[in-house]
Amino acid sequence: MTVRDRVGEFCATYGLSVPILQAPMAGSSPPALARAAASAGAMGGRGVLRDPPERIAQWMTEFGSAGPVQLNIWVPEEPGSPDDERRALAEAFLARFGVPGTPPDRPRPDYRAQLEAMLAARPTVVSSIMGIFDAGYVRRLHDAGIAWFACATTLPEALAAQEAGADAVVAQGTEAGGHRGCFDQDVTAGLDSTLFALVPHIADHLRVPVVAAGGIGDGRGVAAALALGASAVQVGTALLRTPEAGISANWSAALAGAGPEAVTVTRAYTGRTARAVSTAFLREWQRPEAPRPARFPDQLGLVGRWRAGNAPGIEAENYFAGQSAALATTDPAAEVITRMWREASMILA
Ligand SMILES: Cc1cc2nc3c(=O)[nH]c(=O)nc-3n(C[C@H](O)[C@H](O)[C@H](O)COP(=O)(O)O)c2cc1C
């Protein structure tokens, strides 16, 4: 199948005029960003990780009927036995950054209730990261005419998702900003595959379409990913600095000009592996004498306490970023997407 046919089939199935999905970024995907993406013919998206059910419904109302849209959630890991010793070591290490405070109590929304709210909202796509949905939920999505996209970072994860009924696999390379989609956070060997190697490897073994994610910052990246076997791409970092994304001035400044070597993989923010701009706080955790960060969500809770204390050693928020952050511009999101696809089309022609 030619690239044009493969991409055309995907776009026709999901009502797209450009094969680009705005990444569903928890905490950084306001309705304005998704509407802008949809207005450019791409798919809008929302990461609902922190959203209670009523917020999911409200977000969809605010998105309106702008076009195709994806709602995304982290699949919770099986509760492991508490690791009090690891937590204590991480807590002791944090003392070097200042003194803790008391953060506001923000209970985590109930996962099953979030799943129900996503189903009720009737988006084009519901997607998973860090695991797969149970068979009953997948059946209900399909009965409702909603597609399931599953993020995978390895071929075994992609095959497991396809076997479980995923309609497309989002192949996430290590270049990606934000959290890694690994199903098991404690298995790290081989989980650093680059998009260049991962996309053809997965595409060669799957029946369902592959969406490439990680380090795609302009039309060159889009064209490369499609040439490698993807049917579409998912873009996060390249849209973060757009006015519609609404991130803070500090985060946007940290992204400006940040080349591949300026971002790093860390567990220091949440306990789960993520890619972010390298800061003094993150570098401290990379010192040989630093302990392993506590497990998720222990580390998240600890960092929250130190932030509540306005500890001078920690930036006030997570500066998540992929390896192509330097390509992110402050142009409006629809312009960024339109330009990406125009450049990619010229390359592919
Ligand atoms: C700030 C931020 C938040 C993210 N949150 C999520 C999320 O909640 N769910 C998800 O599946 N992926 C999330 N991602 C990952 C994206 O879906 C995607 O894999 C990544 O942005 C692609 O790499 P890029 O940032 O280099 O474009 C996030 C990425 C960023 C940058």
The ligand as an SDF file (V2000), in Angstrom:
LIG
                    3D

 31 33  0  0  0  0  0  0  0  0999 V2000
    2.6980   17.8700   28.7740 C   0  0  0  0  0  0  0  0  0  0  0  0
    2.3940   16.5110   28.2270 C   0  0  0  0  0  0  0  0  0  0  0  0
    1.3810   15.7520   28.8150 C   0  0  0  0  0  0  0  0  0  0  0  0
    1.0700   14.4950   28.3020 C   0  0  0  0  0  0  0  0  0  0  0  0
    0.0320   13.7890   28.8570 N   0  0  0  0  0  0  0  0  0  0  0  0
   -0.3450   12.6130   28.2810 C   0  0  0  0  0  0  0  0  0  0  0  0
   -1.5000   11.9220   28.7460 C   0  0  0  0  0  0  0  0  0  0  0  0
   -2.1670   12.3300   29.6940 O   0  0  0  0  0  0  0  0  0  0  0  0
   -1.8430   10.7800   28.1090 N   0  0  0  0  0  0  0  0  0  0  0  0
   -1.1310   10.2870   27.0250 C   0  0  0  0  0  0  0  0  0  0  0  0
   -1.5030    9.2590   26.4680 O   0  0  0  0  0  0  0  0  0  0  0  0
   -0.0270   10.9100   26.6050 N   0  0  0  0  0  0  0  0  0  0  0  0
    0.3630   12.0560   27.1800 C   0  0  0  0  0  0  0  0  0  0  0  0
    1.4660   12.7100   26.7090 N   0  0  0  0  0  0  0  0  0  0  0  0
    2.2710   12.0750   25.6400 C   0  0  0  0  0  0  0  0  0  0  0  0
    1.6820   12.3750   24.2680 C   0  0  0  0  0  0  0  0  0  0  0  0
    0.5030   11.6510   24.0810 O   0  0  0  0  0  0  0  0  0  0  0  0
    2.6570   11.9860   23.1480 C   0  0  0  0  0  0  0  0  0  0  0  0
    3.0830   10.6700   23.2710 O   0  0  0  0  0  0  0  0  0  0  0  0
    3.8790   12.9010   23.1170 C   0  0  0  0  0  0  0  0  0  0  0  0
    3.5250   14.2370   23.3500 O   0  0  0  0  0  0  0  0  0  0  0  0
    4.5650   12.7870   21.7730 C   0  0  0  0  0  0  0  0  0  0  0  0
    5.8420   13.3390   21.8190 O   0  0  0  0  0  0  0  0  0  0  0  0
    6.1360   14.9100   21.5760 P   0  0  0  0  0  0  0  0  0  0  0  0
    5.7760   15.5590   22.8580 O   0  0  0  0  0  0  0  0  0  0  0  0
    7.5900   14.9320   21.3000 O   0  0  0  0  0  0  0  0  0  0  0  0
    5.2690   15.3380   20.4390 O   0  0  0  0  0  0  0  0  0  0  0  0
    1.8100   13.9600   27.2160 C   0  0  0  0  0  0  0  0  0  0  0  0
    2.8200   14.7310   26.6310 C   0  0  0  0  0  0  0  0  0  0  0  0
    3.1170   15.9900   27.1250 C   0  0  0  0  0  0  0  0  0  0  0  0
    4.2000   16.7890   26.4600 C   0  0  0  0  0  0  0  0  0  0  0  0
  1  2  1  0
  2  3  1  0
  2 30  2  0
  3  4  2  0
  4  5  1  0
  4 28  1  0
  5  6  2  0
  6  7  1  0
  6 13  1  0
  7  8  2  0
  7  9  1  0
  9 10  1  0
 10 11  2  0
 10 12  1  0
 12 13  2  0
 13 14  1  0
 14 15  1  0
 14 28  1  0
 15 16  1  0
 16 17  1  0
 16 18  1  0
 18 19  1  0
 18 20  1  0
 20 21  1  0
 20 22  1  0
 22 23  1  0
 23 24  1  0
 24 25  2  0
 24 26  1  0
 24 27  1  0
 28 29  2  0
 29 30  1  0
 30 31  1  0
M  END
$$$$
